[in-house]
Amino acid sequence: MNAADWIALGIIAFAVFCAVIYMVRRKNPCGGCGNCPYSDSCGKIITNGEKSNDESAD
């Protein structure tokens, strides 16, 4: 294997690493309303880490 092959493998490995990190972070993107500056007016209900509209809860 020459240098170009190693560079290509490195780029592919980096892309896979970034994709895994993205998927892990997207699994539970909501940190709760405590840290949100819009918590007083957003109208979201958070249950089990998922957001839902307040209107649909009626």
Rosetta blueprint (number, residue, H / E / L):
1 M L
2 N L
3 A H
4 A H
5 D H
6 W H
7 I H
8 A H
9 L H
10 G H
11 I H
12 I H
13 A H
14 F H
15 A H
16 V H
17 F H
18 C H
19 A H
20 V H
21 I H
22 Y H
23 M H
24 V H
25 R H
26 R H
27 K L
28 N L
29 P L
30 C L
31 G L
32 G L
33 C H
34 G H
35 N H
36 C L
37 P L
38 Y L
39 S L
40 D L
41 S L
42 C L
43 G L
44 K E
45 I E
46 I E
47 T E
48 N L
49 G L
50 E E
51 K E
52 S E
53 N E
54 D L
55 E H
56 S H
57 A H
58 D L
